[in-house]
């Protein structure tokens, strides 16, 4: 039952995140993004790596939902090789590995961590969308 609730929560969050980041990316195509924006993208990559790790622990290796999401985020925000893309990939991969070390199995603690990470991802996404729309962080 708890897995189903978490899946529903994650699905709704992922739609919100994708819509916000996609809209922000379109609005901000001509805007030079500063270090604060880029740091938030790197933080979001960290959250995605951690949440992907927990999803794989709980659902198996075939669940690549958040990895695919990360690829889409990279295509939107850092489509070409460069410093930002490298930082985002490194952040995702390091966070994935770190979370694997913390949660070796799918436990109640792991699913709680997944919920906290979802909240953090939502906060970062809203902040990124606001920044891309010209609002201050």
N, CA, C and O atoms as CSV, one atom per row, in Angstrom:
chain,resi,resn,atom,element,x,y,z
A,1,UNK,N,N,0.828,-1.197,0.000
A,1,UNK,CA,C,0.000,0.000,0.000
A,1,UNK,C,C,0.869,1.256,0.000
A,1,UNK,O,O,0.619,2.196,-0.755
A,2,UNK,N,N,1.897,1.260,0.860
A,2,UNK,CA,C,2.765,2.438,0.941
A,2,UNK,C,C,3.518,2.635,-0.380
A,2,UNK,O,O,3.730,3.768,-0.813
A,3,UNK,N,N,3.923,1.521,-1.022
A,3,UNK,CA,C,4.607,1.622,-2.310
A,3,UNK,C,C,3.713,2.290,-3.352
A,3,UNK,O,O,4.176,3.112,-4.142
A,4,UNK,N,N,2.442,1.934,-3.347
A,4,UNK,CA,C,1.504,2.507,-4.314
A,4,UNK,C,C,1.349,4.002,-4.067
A,4,UNK,O,O,1.335,4.788,-5.014
A,5,UNK,N,N,1.232,4.401,-2.802
A,5,UNK,CA,C,1.101,5.821,-2.481
A,5,UNK,C,C,2.351,6.585,-2.900
A,5,UNK,O,O,2.258,7.686,-3.444
A,6,UNK,N,N,3.510,6.007,-2.650
A,6,UNK,CA,C,4.759,6.674,-3.028
A,6,UNK,C,C,4.858,6.769,-4.542
A,6,UNK,O,O,5.283,7.796,-5.071
A,7,UNK,N,N,4.470,5.714,-5.243
A,7,UNK,CA,C,4.511,5.758,-6.710
A,7,UNK,C,C,3.598,6.858,-7.250
A,7,UNK,O,O,3.971,7.589,-8.167
A,8,UNK,N,N,2.401,6.969,-6.675
A,8,UNK,CA,C,1.479,8.020,-7.110
A,8,UNK,C,C,2.071,9.395,-6.842
A,8,UNK,O,O,1.993,10.288,-7.685
A,9,UNK,N,N,2.663,9.559,-5.666
A,9,UNK,CA,C,3.299,10.829,-5.315
A,9,UNK,C,C,4.432,11.143,-6.279
A,9,UNK,O,O,4.542,12.265,-6.772
A,10,UNK,N,N,5.268,10.158,-6.545
A,10,UNK,CA,C,6.397,10.380,-7.445
A,10,UNK,C,C,5.939,10.699,-8.861
A,10,UNK,O,O,6.519,11.551,-9.533
A,11,UNK,N,N,4.913,10.024,-9.300
A,11,UNK,CA,C,4.403,10.294,-10.637
A,11,UNK,C,C,3.889,11.719,-10.743
A,11,UNK,O,O,4.173,12.411,-11.721
A,12,UNK,N,N,3.137,12.164,-9.748
A,12,UNK,CA,C,2.626,13.539,-9.799
A,12,UNK,C,C,3.755,14.548,-9.691
A,12,UNK,O,O,3.727,15.584,-10.355
A,13,UNK,N,N,4.747,14.256,-8.861
A,13,UNK,CA,C,5.895,15.155,-8.731
A,13,UNK,C,C,6.677,15.202,-10.028
A,13,UNK,O,O,7.094,16.272,-10.472
A,14,UNK,N,N,6.876,14.042,-10.637
A,14,UNK,CA,C,7.659,14.023,-11.873
A,14,UNK,C,C,6.978,14.826,-12.976
A,14,UNK,O,O,7.647,15.526,-13.737
A,15,UNK,N,N,5.656,14.730,-13.066
A,15,UNK,CA,C,4.956,15.545,-14.055
A,15,UNK,C,C,5.136,17.025,-13.762
A,15,UNK,O,O,5.374,17.821,-14.671
A,16,UNK,N,N,5.023,17.391,-12.496
A,16,UNK,CA,C,5.191,18.800,-12.111
A,16,UNK,C,C,6.605,19.276,-12.391
A,16,UNK,O,O,6.806,20.375,-12.909
A,17,UNK,N,N,7.582,18.451,-12.048
A,17,UNK,CA,C,8.983,18.825,-12.273
A,17,UNK,C,C,9.253,18.977,-13.761
A,17,UNK,O,O,9.830,19.976,-14.193
A,18,UNK,N,N,8.836,17.986,-14.548
A,18,UNK,CA,C,9.111,18.040,-15.977
A,18,UNK,C,C,8.439,19.242,-16.624
A,18,UNK,O,O,9.036,19.915,-17.464
A,19,UNK,N,N,7.202,19.512,-16.236
A,19,UNK,CA,C,6.488,20.660,-16.801
A,19,UNK,C,C,7.164,21.968,-16.413
A,19,UNK,O,O,7.335,22.857,-17.247
A,20,UNK,N,N,7.545,22.080,-15.156
A,20,UNK,CA,C,8.171,23.325,-14.691
A,20,UNK,C,C,9.532,23.541,-15.328
A,20,UNK,O,O,9.837,24.641,-15.789
A,21,UNK,N,N,10.350,22.499,-15.358
A,21,UNK,CA,C,11.683,22.648,-15.944
A,21,UNK,C,C,11.579,22.876,-17.442
A,21,UNK,O,O,12.313,23.694,-17.998
A,22,UNK,N,N,10.674,22.159,-18.103
A,22,UNK,CA,C,10.505,22.358,-19.539
A,22,UNK,C,C,10.042,23.762,-19.862
A,22,UNK,O,O,10.565,24.400,-20.776
A,23,UNK,N,N,9.065,24.244,-19.118
A,23,UNK,CA,C,8.572,25.605,-19.339
A,23,UNK,C,C,9.651,26.619,-19.021
A,23,UNK,O,O,9.823,27.601,-19.743
A,24,UNK,N,N,10.368,26.387,-17.957
A,24,UNK,CA,C,11.442,27.309,-17.575
A,24,UNK,C,C,12.525,27.334,-18.639
A,24,UNK,O,O,13.071,28.392,-18.952
A,25,UNK,N,N,12.832,26.181,-19.188
A,25,UNK,CA,C,13.876,26.114,-20.200
A,25,UNK,C,C,13.480,26.888,-21.452
A,25,UNK,O,O,14.295,27.607,-22.029
A,26,UNK,N,N,12.227,26.736,-21.869
A,26,UNK,CA,C,11.759,27.461,-23.051
A,26,UNK,C,C,11.788,28.963,-22.804
A,26,UNK,O,O,12.229,29.720,-23.668
A,27,UNK,N,N,11.328,29.403,-21.644
A,27,UNK,CA,C,11.295,30.829,-21.330
A,27,UNK,C,C,12.693,31.413,-21.194
A,27,UNK,O,O,12.900,32.599,-21.452
A,28,UNK,N,N,13.634,30.603,-20.798
A,28,UNK,CA,C,14.959,31.123,-20.467
A,28,UNK,C,C,15.998,30.866,-21.549
A,28,UNK,O,O,17.194,31.005,-21.290
A,29,UNK,N,N,15.578,30.497,-22.742
A,29,UNK,CA,C,16.548,30.160,-23.772
A,29,UNK,C,C,17.514,31.295,-24.055
A,29,UNK,O,O,18.684,31.041,-24.344
A,30,UNK,N,N,17.067,32.526,-23.981
A,30,UNK,CA,C,17.931,33.658,-24.281
A,30,UNK,C,C,18.547,34.283,-23.034
A,30,UNK,O,O,19.258,35.283,-23.126
A,31,UNK,N,N,18.282,33.707,-21.890
A,31,UNK,CA,C,18.779,34.256,-20.633
A,31,UNK,C,C,20.090,33.568,-20.275
A,31,UNK,O,O,20.197,32.342,-20.318
A,32,UNK,N,N,21.079,34.374,-19.924
A,32,UNK,CA,C,22.332,33.796,-19.461
A,32,UNK,C,C,22.124,33.321,-18.038
A,32,UNK,O,O,21.733,34.099,-17.168
A,33,UNK,N,N,22.380,32.064,-17.804
A,33,UNK,CA,C,22.176,31.506,-16.473
A,33,UNK,C,C,23.444,31.664,-15.658
A,33,UNK,O,O,24.536,31.304,-16.098
A,34,UNK,N,N,23.282,32.201,-14.486
A,34,UNK,CA,C,24.413,32.424,-13.609
A,34,UNK,C,C,24.725,31.218,-12.746
A,34,UNK,O,O,24.092,30.170,-12.867
A,35,UNK,N,N,25.703,31.377,-11.878
A,35,UNK,CA,C,26.146,30.264,-11.037
A,35,UNK,C,C,25.086,29.765,-10.055
A,35,UNK,O,O,25.069,28.579,-9.724
A,36,UNK,N,N,24.214,30.634,-9.590
A,36,UNK,CA,C,23.176,30.193,-8.648
A,36,UNK,C,C,22.231,29.218,-9.344
A,36,UNK,O,O,21.888,28.175,-8.788
A,37,UNK,N,N,21.815,29.557,-10.551
A,37,UNK,CA,C,20.930,28.685,-11.330
A,37,UNK,C,C,21.614,27.346,-11.596
A,37,UNK,O,O,21.015,26.285,-11.419
A,38,UNK,N,N,22.866,27.409,-12.019
A,38,UNK,CA,C,23.598,26.183,-12.319
A,38,UNK,C,C,23.802,25.330,-11.070
A,38,UNK,O,O,23.713,24.104,-11.137
A,39,UNK,N,N,24.071,25.961,-9.946
A,39,UNK,CA,C,24.223,25.208,-8.697
A,39,UNK,C,C,22.926,24.497,-8.321
A,39,UNK,O,O,22.951,23.379,-7.807
A,40,UNK,N,N,21.807,25.144,-8.578
A,40,UNK,CA,C,20.516,24.507,-8.292
A,40,UNK,C,C,20.283,23.316,-9.227
A,40,UNK,O,O,19.715,22.305,-8.814
A,41,UNK,N,N,20.717,23.433,-10.475
A,41,UNK,CA,C,20.621,22.295,-11.392
A,41,UNK,C,C,21.464,21.126,-10.896
A,41,UNK,O,O,21.036,19.973,-10.955
A,42,UNK,N,N,22.654,21.429,-10.411
A,42,UNK,CA,C,23.535,20.386,-9.879
A,42,UNK,C,C,22.902,19.760,-8.633
A,42,UNK,O,O,22.968,18.544,-8.447
A,43,UNK,N,N,22.298,20.578,-7.792
A,43,UNK,CA,C,21.594,20.052,-6.614
A,43,UNK,C,C,20.428,19.155,-7.032
A,43,UNK,O,O,20.196,18.111,-6.422
A,44,UNK,N,N,19.698,19.558,-8.066
A,44,UNK,CA,C,18.594,18.739,-8.557
A,44,UNK,C,C,19.118,17.408,-9.098
A,44,UNK,O,O,18.497,16.367,-8.887
A,45,UNK,N,N,20.242,17.436,-9.785
A,45,UNK,CA,C,20.846,16.197,-10.281
A,45,UNK,C,C,21.192,15.266,-9.115
A,45,UNK,O,O,21.027,14.050,-9.215
A,46,UNK,N,N,21.668,15.841,-8.016
A,46,UNK,CA,C,21.964,15.061,-6.814
A,46,UNK,C,C,20.694,14.387,-6.295
A,46,UNK,O,O,20.696,13.191,-6.001
A,47,UNK,N,N,19.634,15.140,-6.186
A,47,UNK,CA,C,18.359,14.594,-5.705
A,47,UNK,C,C,17.888,13.476,-6.631
A,47,UNK,O,O,17.436,12.431,-6.164
A,48,UNK,N,N,17.991,13.690,-7.925
A,48,UNK,CA,C,17.553,12.670,-8.878
A,48,UNK,C,C,18.390,11.403,-8.761
A,48,UNK,O,O,17.855,10.299,-8.863
A,49,UNK,N,N,19.698,11.546,-8.548
A,49,UNK,CA,C,20.558,10.379,-8.364
A,49,UNK,C,C,20.170,9.588,-7.126
A,49,UNK,O,O,20.131,8.358,-7.148
A,50,UNK,N,N,19.886,10.301,-6.054
A,50,UNK,CA,C,19.508,9.637,-4.800
A,50,UNK,C,C,18.154,8.937,-4.928
A,50,UNK,O,O,17.984,7.803,-4.481
A,51,UNK,N,N,17.209,9.621,-5.535
A,51,UNK,CA,C,15.875,9.030,-5.650
A,51,UNK,C,C,15.894,7.862,-6.644
A,51,UNK,O,O,15.145,6.897,-6.485
A,52,UNK,N,N,16.740,7.950,-7.658
A,52,UNK,CA,C,16.890,6.836,-8.596
A,52,UNK,C,C,17.456,5.615,-7.870
A,52,UNK,O,O,17.019,4.489,-8.106
A,53,UNK,N,N,18.413,5.842,-7.002
A,53,UNK,CA,C,19.008,4.750,-6.238
A,53,UNK,C,C,17.952,4.009,-5.420
A,53,UNK,O,O,17.923,2.778,-5.400
A,54,UNK,N,N,17.102,4.751,-4.759
A,54,UNK,CA,C,16.061,4.128,-3.934
A,54,UNK,C,C,15.050,3.395,-4.809
A,54,UNK,O,O,14.605,2.301,-4.463
A,55,UNK,N,N,14.687,3.994,-5.937
A,55,UNK,CA,C,13.750,3.327,-6.850
A,55,UNK,C,C,14.307,1.993,-7.329
A,55,UNK,O,O,13.581,1.001,-7.401
A,56,UNK,N,N,15.603,1.971,-7.659
A,56,UNK,CA,C,16.227,0.726,-8.117
A,56,UNK,C,C,16.245,-0.304,-6.986
A,56,UNK,O,O,15.984,-1.485,-7.214
A,57,UNK,N,N,16.552,0.145,-5.772
A,57,UNK,CA,C,16.530,-0.780,-4.630
A,57,UNK,C,C,15.147,-1.389,-4.432
A,57,UNK,O,O,15.019,-2.585,-4.170
A,58,UNK,N,N,14.131,-0.575,-4.556
A,58,UNK,CA,C,12.769,-1.033,-4.268
A,58,UNK,C,C,12.095,-1.721,-5.449
A,58,UNK,O,O,11.259,-2.603,-5.249
A,59,UNK,N,N,12.436,-1.340,-6.653
A,59,UNK,CA,C,11.727,-1.862,-7.829
A,59,UNK,C,C,12.592,-2.697,-8.759
A,59,UNK,O,O,12.075,-3.307,-9.694
A,60,UNK,N,N,13.893,-2.736,-8.523
A,60,UNK,CA,C,14.788,-3.518,-9.367
A,60,UNK,C,C,15.464,-2.670,-10.438
A,60,UNK,O,O,15.074,-1.533,-10.701
A,61,UNK,N,N,16.488,-3.259,-11.044
A,61,UNK,CA,C,17.301,-2.562,-12.045
A,61,UNK,C,C,16.511,-2.115,-13.272
A,61,UNK,O,O,16.916,-1.182,-13.965
A,62,UNK,N,N,15.403,-2.767,-13.537
A,62,UNK,CA,C,14.635,-2.396,-14.732
A,62,UNK,C,C,13.944,-1.039,-14.580
A,62,UNK,O,O,13.517,-0.451,-15.573
A,63,UNK,N,N,13.831,-0.543,-13.359
A,63,UNK,CA,C,13.191,0.757,-13.139
A,63,UNK,C,C,14.213,1.864,-13.387
A,63,UNK,O,O,15.027,2.178,-12.519
A,64,UNK,N,N,14.162,2.430,-14.543
A,64,UNK,CA,C,15.097,3.486,-14.950
A,64,UNK,C,C,14.391,4.834,-15.100
A,64,UNK,O,O,14.862,5.713,-15.822
A,65,UNK,N,N,13.271,4.987,-14.419
A,65,UNK,CA,C,12.450,6.181,-14.552
A,65,UNK,C,C,13.243,7.464,-14.292
A,65,UNK,O,O,13.243,8.372,-15.124
A,66,UNK,N,N,13.921,7.540,-13.137
A,66,UNK,CA,C,14.611,8.778,-12.789
A,66,UNK,C,C,15.891,8.975,-13.591
A,66,UNK,O,O,16.303,10.112,-13.819
A,67,UNK,N,N,16.522,7.896,-14.019
A,67,UNK,CA,C,17.695,8.043,-14.897
A,67,UNK,C,C,17.256,8.642,-16.235
A,67,UNK,O,O,17.919,9.527,-16.776
A,68,UNK,N,N,16.144,8.155,-16.755
A,68,UNK,CA,C,15.606,8.710,-17.997
A,68,UNK,C,C,15.227,10.174,-17.804
A,68,UNK,O,O,15.460,11.005,-18.682
A,69,UNK,N,N,14.648,10.479,-16.667
A,69,UNK,CA,C,14.303,11.865,-16.361
A,69,UNK,C,C,15.554,12.734,-16.356
A,69,UNK,O,O,15.540,13.849,-16.878
A,70,UNK,N,N,16.632,12.228,-15.768
A,70,UNK,CA,C,17.896,12.964,-15.720
A,70,UNK,C,C,18.420,13.208,-17.136
A,70,UNK,O,O,18.899,14.300,-17.443
A,71,UNK,N,N,18.331,12.207,-17.982
A,71,UNK,CA,C,18.764,12.392,-19.378
A,71,UNK,C,C,17.966,13.513,-20.040
A,71,UNK,O,O,18.532,14.346,-20.748
A,72,UNK,N,N,16.666,13.533,-19.814
A,72,UNK,CA,C,15.828,14.589,-20.391
A,72,UNK,C,C,16.206,15.956,-19.838
A,72,UNK,O,O,16.243,16.940,-20.577
A,73,UNK,N,N,16.487,16.020,-18.542
A,73,UNK,CA,C,16.915,17.276,-17.927
A,73,UNK,C,C,18.227,17.750,-18.542
A,73,UNK,O,O,18.386,18.935,-18.836
A,74,UNK,N,N,19.161,16.833,-18.735
A,74,UNK,CA,C,20.434,17.194,-19.373
A,74,UNK,C,C,20.203,17.715,-20.788
A,74,UNK,O,O,20.815,18.703,-21.193
A,75,UNK,N,N,19.331,17.063,-21.534
A,75,UNK,CA,C,19.038,17.510,-22.899
A,75,UNK,C,C,18.463,18.920,-22.915
A,75,UNK,O,O,18.728,19.689,-23.839
A,76,UNK,N,N,17.677,19.263,-21.899
A,76,UNK,CA,C,17.079,20.597,-21.829
A,76,UNK,C,C,18.053,21.660,-21.333
A,76,UNK,O,O,18.130,22.750,-21.899
A,77,UNK,N,N,18.788,21.344,-20.286
A,77,UNK,CA,C,19.577,22.357,-19.590
A,77,UNK,C,C,21.054,22.376,-19.959
A,77,UNK,O,O,21.706,23.412,-19.831
A,78,UNK,N,N,21.587,21.258,-20.410
A,78,UNK,CA,C,23.015,21.187,-20.751
A,78,UNK,C,C,23.193,20.226,-21.922
A,78,UNK,O,O,23.812,19.171,-21.785
A,79,UNK,N,N,22.638,20.606,-23.084
A,79,UNK,CA,C,22.603,19.677,-24.212
A,79,UNK,C,C,23.967,19.327,-24.807
A,79,UNK,O,O,24.120,18.267,-25.413
A,80,UNK,N,N,24.942,20.190,-24.644
A,80,UNK,CA,C,26.255,19.880,-25.215
A,80,UNK,C,C,27.248,19.601,-24.096
A,80,UNK,O,O,27.055,20.008,-22.950
A,81,UNK,N,N,28.304,18.905,-24.456
A,81,UNK,CA,C,29.352,18.620,-23.475
A,81,UNK,C,C,29.905,19.923,-22.944
A,81,UNK,O,O,30.078,20.889,-23.688
A,82,UNK,N,N,30.173,19.944,-21.693
A,82,UNK,CA,C,30.715,21.145,-21.081
A,82,UNK,C,C,30.731,21.007,-19.581
A,82,UNK,O,O,30.389,19.964,-19.023
A,83,UNK,N,N,31.134,22.079,-18.943
A,83,UNK,CA,C,31.312,22.069,-17.498
A,83,UNK,C,C,30.008,21.783,-16.752
A,83,UNK,O,O,29.997,20.960,-15.837
A,84,UNK,N,N,28.917,22.440,-17.121
A,84,UNK,CA,C,27.651,22.228,-16.423
A,84,UNK,C,C,27.188,20.785,-16.567
A,84,UNK,O,O,26.815,20.151,-15.580
A,85,UNK,N,N,27.210,20.270,-17.774
A,85,UNK,CA,C,26.780,18.882,-17.992
A,85,UNK,C,C,27.638,17.921,-17.177
A,85,UNK,O,O,27.117,16.992,-16.561
A,86,UNK,N,N,28.937,18.139,-17.172
A,86,UNK,CA,C,29.841,17.278,-16.398
A,86,UNK,C,C,29.510,17.326,-14.911
A,86,UNK,O,O,29.485,16.295,-14.239
A,87,UNK,N,N,29.260,18.522,-14.407
A,87,UNK,CA,C,28.912,18.667,-12.987
A,87,UNK,C,C,27.610,17.947,-12.664
A,87,UNK,O,O,27.499,17.285,-11.632
A,88,UNK,N,N,26.630,18.080,-13.547
A,88,UNK,CA,C,25.337,17.442,-13.304
A,88,UNK,C,C,25.462,15.916,-13.325
A,88,UNK,O,O,24.903,15.234,-12.465
A,89,UNK,N,N,26.186,15.389,-14.293
A,89,UNK,CA,C,26.371,13.939,-14.391
A,89,UNK,C,C,27.129,13.423,-13.169
A,89,UNK,O,O,26.750,12.411,-12.581
A,90,UNK,N,N,28.194,14.115,-12.794
A,90,UNK,CA,C,28.972,13.712,-11.620
A,90,UNK,C,C,28.107,13.750,-10.362
A,90,UNK,O,O,28.191,12.848,-9.528
A,91,UNK,N,N,27.292,14.763,-10.219
A,91,UNK,CA,C,26.423,14.887,-9.054
A,91,UNK,C,C,25.419,13.733,-8.996
A,91,UNK,O,O,25.223,13.127,-7.942
A,92,UNK,N,N,24.789,13.435,-10.122
A,92,UNK,CA,C,23.826,12.333,-10.189
A,92,UNK,C,C,24.491,11.015,-9.814
A,92,UNK,O,O,23.981,10.272,-8.975
A,93,UNK,N,N,25.635,10.726,-10.441
A,93,UNK,CA,C,26.315,9.451,-10.211
A,93,UNK,C,C,26.837,9.320,-8.782
A,93,UNK,O,O,26.712,8.258,-8.172
A,94,UNK,N,N,27.413,10.379,-8.253
A,94,UNK,CA,C,27.925,10.348,-6.876
A,94,UNK,C,C,26.791,10.158,-5.874
A,94,UNK,O,O,26.920,9.400,-4.913
A,95,UNK,N,N,25.691,10.849,-6.106
A,95,UNK,CA,C,24.542,10.735,-5.206
A,95,UNK,C,C,23.947,9.332,-5.263
A,95,UNK,O,O,23.546,8.779,-4.239
A,96,UNK,N,N,23.891,8.766,-6.454
A,96,UNK,CA,C,23.384,7.400,-6.611
A,96,UNK,C,C,24.218,6.435,-5.768
A,96,UNK,O,O,23.678,5.625,-5.015
A,97,UNK,N,N,25.535,6.535,-5.906
A,97,UNK,CA,C,26.448,5.659,-5.173
A,97,UNK,C,C,26.343,5.882,-3.666
A,97,UNK,O,O,26.318,4.923,-2.894
A,98,UNK,N,N,26.283,7.130,-3.254
A,98,UNK,CA,C,26.181,7.446,-1.825
A,98,UNK,C,C,24.893,6.892,-1.233
A,98,UNK,O,O,24.892,6.361,-0.123
A,99,UNK,N,N,23.813,7.014,-1.964
A,99,UNK,CA,C,22.523,6.532,-1.455
A,99,UNK,C,C,22.505,5.012,-1.393
A,99,UNK,O,O,21.890,4.440,-0.494
A,100,UNK,N,N,23.167,4.349,-2.332
A,100,UNK,CA,C,23.277,2.889,-2.289
A,100,UNK,C,C,23.988,2.445,-1.016
A,100,UNK,O,O,23.633,1.425,-0.423
A,101,UNK,N,N,24.996,3.214,-0.596
A,101,UNK,CA,C,25.741,2.882,0.622
A,101,UNK,C,C,24.886,3.085,1.872
A,101,UNK,O,O,25.042,2.364,2.858
A,102,UNK,N,N,23.988,4.058,1.832
A,102,UNK,CA,C,23.129,4.342,2.987
A,102,UNK,C,C,22.007,3.310,3.099
A,102,UNK,O,O,21.737,2.792,4.183
A,103,UNK,N,N,21.365,3.018,1.989
A,103,UNK,CA,C,20.221,2.100,1.971
A,103,UNK,C,C,20.577,0.895,1.110
A,103,UNK,O,O,20.496,0.954,-0.117
A,104,UNK,N,N,20.968,-0.191,1.756
A,104,UNK,CA,C,21.314,-1.399,1.012
A,104,UNK,C,C,20.103,-2.187,0.555
A,104,UNK,O,O,20.186,-3.010,-0.357
A,105,UNK,N,N,18.980,-1.924,1.198
A,105,UNK,CA,C,17.737,-2.627,0.876
A,105,UNK,C,C,16.582,-1.631,0.865
A,105,UNK,O,O,16.695,-0.507,1.356
A,106,UNK,N,N,15.476,-2.074,0.295
A,106,UNK,CA,C,14.266,-1.252,0.303
A,106,UNK,C,C,13.595,-1.406,1.665
A,106,UNK,O,O,12.944,-2.412,1.947
A,107,UNK,N,N,13.769,-0.400,2.487
A,107,UNK,CA,C,13.221,-0.421,3.841
A,107,UNK,C,C,12.255,0.749,4.008
A,107,UNK,O,O,12.107,1.591,3.122
A,108,UNK,N,N,11.610,0.773,5.153
A,108,UNK,CA,C,10.732,1.900,5.472
A,108,UNK,C,C,11.544,3.190,5.485
A,108,UNK,O,O,11.078,4.224,5.005
A,109,UNK,N,N,12.758,3.132,6.033
A,109,UNK,CA,C,13.616,4.323,6.043
A,109,UNK,C,C,13.937,4.788,4.627
A,109,UNK,O,O,13.972,5.988,4.357
A,110,UNK,N,N,14.168,3.844,3.731
A,110,UNK,CA,C,14.464,4.206,2.342
A,110,UNK,C,C,13.265,4.894,1.697
A,110,UNK,O,O,13.427,5.891,0.994
A,111,UNK,N,N,12.075,4.373,1.929
A,111,UNK,CA,C,10.896,4.995,1.317
A,111,UNK,C,C,10.601,6.356,1.944
A,111,UNK,O,O,10.097,7.255,1.270
A,112,UNK,N,N,10.911,6.508,3.217
A,112,UNK,CA,C,10.771,7.836,3.834
A,112,UNK,C,C,11.767,8.817,3.221
A,112,UNK,O,O,11.431,9.968,2.942
A,113,UNK,N,N,12.984,8.349,3.018
A,113,UNK,CA,C,13.996,9.200,2.380
A,113,UNK,C,C,13.536,9.597,0.982
A,113,UNK,O,O,13.755,10.728,0.548
A,114,UNK,N,N,12.907,8.673,0.286
A,114,UNK,CA,C,12.387,8.963,-1.049
A,114,UNK,C,C,11.368,10.098,-0.997
A,114,UNK,O,O,11.364,10.970,-1.866
A,115,UNK,N,N,10.518,10.088,0.004
A,115,UNK,CA,C,9.543,11.164,0.173
A,115,UNK,C,C,10.206,12.505,0.431
A,115,UNK,O,O,9.812,13.519,-0.144
A,116,UNK,N,N,11.219,12.512,1.299
A,116,UNK,CA,C,11.945,13.760,1.582
A,116,UNK,C,C,12.666,14.266,0.328
A,116,UNK,O,O,12.694,15.467,0.058
A,117,UNK,N,N,13.238,13.343,-0.421
A,117,UNK,CA,C,13.921,13.733,-1.654
A,117,UNK,C,C,12.933,14.298,-2.671
A,117,UNK,O,O,13.250,15.248,-3.387
A,118,UNK,N,N,11.755,13.724,-2.732
A,118,UNK,CA,C,10.725,14.245,-3.638
A,118,UNK,C,C,10.371,15.683,-3.284
A,118,UNK,O,O,10.222,16.532,-4.162
A,119,UNK,N,N,10.240,15.945,-1.988
A,119,UNK,CA,C,9.948,17.314,-1.544
A,119,UNK,C,C,11.076,18.261,-1.934
A,119,UNK,O,O,10.827,19.368,-2.412
A,120,UNK,N,N,12.306,17.829,-1.733
A,120,UNK,CA,C,13.464,18.672,-2.081
A,120,UNK,C,C,13.513,18.907,-3.592
A,120,UNK,O,O,13.796,20.020,-4.037
A,121,UNK,N,N,13.243,17.880,-4.370
A,121,UNK,CA,C,13.219,18.030,-5.825
A,121,UNK,C,C,12.170,19.026,-6.274
A,121,UNK,O,O,12.403,19.820,-7.186
A,122,UNK,N,N,11.017,18.980,-5.631
A,122,UNK,CA,C,9.944,19.923,-5.961
A,122,UNK,C,C,10.374,21.354,-5.637
A,122,UNK,O,O,10.135,22.265,-6.429
A,123,UNK,N,N,11.005,21.556,-4.482
A,123,UNK,CA,C,11.474,22.892,-4.092
A,123,UNK,C,C,12.498,23.429,-5.091
A,123,UNK,O,O,12.422,24.583,-5.514
A,124,UNK,N,N,13.441,22.593,-5.456
A,124,UNK,CA,C,14.469,23.027,-6.409
A,124,UNK,C,C,13.856,23.367,-7.759
A,124,UNK,O,O,14.223,24.363,-8.383
A,125,UNK,N,N,12.929,22.543,-8.204
A,125,UNK,CA,C,12.298,22.770,-9.500
A,125,UNK,C,C,11.509,24.068,-9.515
A,125,UNK,O,O,11.565,24.826,-10.484
A,126,UNK,N,N,10.778,24.323,-8.445
A,126,UNK,CA,C,10.030,25.580,-8.369
A,126,UNK,C,C,10.977,26.773,-8.378
A,126,UNK,O,O,10.706,27.779,-9.033
A,127,UNK,N,N,12.068,26.666,-7.664
A,127,UNK,CA,C,13.052,27.745,-7.629
A,127,UNK,C,C,13.669,27.970,-9.008
A,127,UNK,O,O,13.827,29.111,-9.442
A,128,UNK,N,N,14.017,26.885,-9.693
A,128,UNK,CA,C,14.581,26.996,-11.045
A,128,UNK,C,C,13.578,27.629,-12.007
A,128,UNK,O,O,13.939,28.486,-12.814
A,129,UNK,N,N,12.333,27.208,-11.919
A,129,UNK,CA,C,11.303,27.772,-12.799
A,129,UNK,C,C,11.134,29.262,-12.537
A,129,UNK,O,O,11.007,30.047,-13.476
A,130,UNK,N,N,11.131,29.655,-11.269
A,130,UNK,CA,C,11.007,31.075,-10.925
A,130,UNK,C,C,12.204,31.870,-11.432
A,130,UNK,O,O,12.042,32.972,-11.956
A,131,UNK,N,N,13.389,31.322,-11.281
A,131,UNK,CA,C,14.587,32.015,-11.763
A,131,UNK,C,C,14.550,32.173,-13.278
A,131,UNK,O,O,14.888,33.232,-13.807
A,132,UNK,N,N,14.139,31.120,-13.972
A,132,UNK,CA,C,14.075,31.177,-15.428
A,132,UNK,C,C,13.036,32.188,-15.896
A,132,UNK,O,O,13.152,32.751,-16.985
A,133,UNK,N,N,12.020,32.414,-15.069
A,133,UNK,CA,C,10.983,33.392,-15.398
A,133,UNK,C,C,11.397,34.809,-15.016
A,133,UNK,O,O,10.638,35.758,-15.215
A,134,UNK,N,N,12.602,34.949,-14.466
A,134,UNK,CA,C,13.110,36.276,-14.144
A,134,UNK,C,C,12.942,36.694,-12.705
A,134,UNK,O,O,13.292,37.816,-12.339
A,135,UNK,N,N,12.407,35.805,-11.877
A,135,UNK,CA,C,12.242,36.131,-10.464
A,135,UNK,C,C,13.543,35.833,-9.725
A,135,UNK,O,O,14.334,34.998,-10.164
A,136,UNK,N,N,13.760,36.507,-8.620
A,136,UNK,CA,C,14.970,36.278,-7.840
A,136,UNK,C,C,14.834,34.996,-7.033
A,136,UNK,O,O,13.732,34.618,-6.636
A,137,UNK,N,N,15.971,34.319,-6.788
A,137,UNK,CA,C,15.920,33.032,-6.077
A,137,UNK,C,C,15.485,33.170,-4.634
A,137,UNK,O,O,15.398,32.173,-3.918
